[in-house]
């Protein structure tokens, strides 16, 4: 009996001692620290990329801006994961990554629209509306497949759903950037 009580007591002490070191959702201080670090790292990346470019100013500017933008988005995700690598922390980081790629989607869509002649803008708008429908229909299937009856459920399913949605948006950001880069070649 004494051994059973001792084992239970040791298990309790072990679990309590490790639970106090468990990571938590990023605080405002964490976020400020991460944003300061991102500014420094982005400046370093920007400087390194500027040294290696030999294209025209406008083309170089667009390429540099995109590379720095995507670096910041991905690095922010990594830094938030370092703060909290639990399922909750990963969900927070995924949500931030989704917001960041959505912002890039809007930014590079607007830049591309500005490059197009008035008659061609409608073609891009139709394409974007169709892409939004595609993303929404993919999200429906993605949510469906995360249901317990198909996947077995669990908290990991939220991360899988979020990651797939991010991947769809990220792919579109890169597509829009590719179009923008192609449209900028004529300006060389």
N, C-alpha and C positions, 0 to 999 in steps of 0.2 A: 504494500500500500504506500509506504514511504517513497519507493522508487517511482510509482505512478505520479504521485504528487510532485516529486522533484522534476520529472520529465515535463509535466504540464507547466510547472513554474518556469523552467528553463525555456520552454517553447514560447511562453508568454513574454518573458523578458527579451528573448531574441527578436520576436516580431515587433514589439514596441520600440526596441532600440533602432531597428532598421526603418520603421515607418516614419520616424522623425527626420530621417535624411531623405525622404522621398521627395522628388522634385514637384514643383507646383507650377500653376499657370504663370506666365511671365507677368511681372509687376510693371508699373509705370517706369520704375528705375531701370529694369531690364530692357524695356522698349527703348528708352532714351539712350542707354549704353549701346544697344544694338544699332540704332540709327546713327550715332556718332561714329561707330566703327565702320558702318557701311559707307559713310561719306569719305572717310580716310581711304578705305579700300577701293572705292569707286574712282577716287582721284588718282590712285596708283595705277589702276587698270587703264584709265583714260590716258594717262601720260605714256604708259608703255605702248598702247595701241597707236597713239599719235606719232610716235617715232617710226613705226614700221609702215606707214601709209605712203603711197605714191600716186594716188588718184586725185581727181579734181576736188576742189574744196567742198562742193555741195554733196557729191557722192560720198566723200570721206566723212563729212559731218553726219549724214544719215546712218552710215555703217557704224561709225563710232558711237553715236547716240543709242542705236539699237543694242549693240554689244554691251554697253554700260548698263542700259536699262535691264536687260535680261540677267546680267551679272548680279545687279542689286536685288532683283526679285528672287533669284535662286539662293543667293547668299543669305538674304533675310530669312528665308525658310530654314536653311541650315542652322543659323544662329538661334532661332526660336526653338528648334528641335533640341539644341544643346542645353537650353534652359530647362526644358521639360520633355523628356522622351517617353512619357506615359501615353496611353491611348488618348487621354484628354489633351495632353500637350500636342500630340500629333494632329488631333482634330483642330485645335486652335491654329497650328502652323499651316495645315491644309486650307483652312478658311482664309487665312491671310494670303496664302499663295494664290488662291482662287480670286480674291479681290485684286491682287496685284496684276495678275494676268488679264483680268477683265479691264483694268485701267489701261494696260498696254494695248489691248484689243481696240479700245475706243481711241486711243492716241494714234495708233498707226492706221486705223480706218480713216480718221479725219485727215491725216497727212496725205494719204493716198487720194482721197476725194479732192483735196486741194490741188493735186497734180493733174487731175483729169480735165479734159475739155468738158464744157457743160453738157453736151449731148451724150457723153460717155459715162457721166456720173450715175445716170439711171441704171445702167447695166450693173455697176458695182452695188448699188442699193438693192436691186433685185437679188443679186447673188448673196448679199449679206442677210437679207430677209430669209432666203432659202436655207442658208447656213444656220440661222437661229432656229428655224423649224427642225432642222436635222439635230441640232444639239438638244432641243427639248424632247424630241422623240427618243433619242439615245438615252437621255436621263430617265425617261419612263421605263425603258427596258432595263437599265442599270438598277433602278430602285426595285423593280420586279424581281430581278435575279438575286437581290440581296435579302429577299424575304426568307424567313426560316424554312419554308417549305421547299426552297430550291438550294439554299446555301448552307443551311444549318444555323443561320443567325449568328449572333455574337456582336460584340462591339467593333470587331475588325471590319464588319461589313460597311459601317459608316465611312471608314477610311478608304475602303476599296471604291465605294461610290464616289466619294470626293475626289480621289485620285484620277478616276476615269473622266470625270467632268473637267478637271484641270487639264488633263492631257488633250481633250478635244479643243478646249479654248486655246491652249498653248500652241497647238498645231495651226489653228487659224491665225494666231498672231504672227507666226513664222510665214504663213502664206501671204498675209497682207504685207509684211515686210519685204518678202521676195518681189511682190508686184511693185512696191514702192521703189525698191532698188533698181528694178528693171526700167521703171519710168524715169529714174534719175540718170541713167546712162546717157541719155540724149543731151543732158545738160553739161556733159564734159567738154 
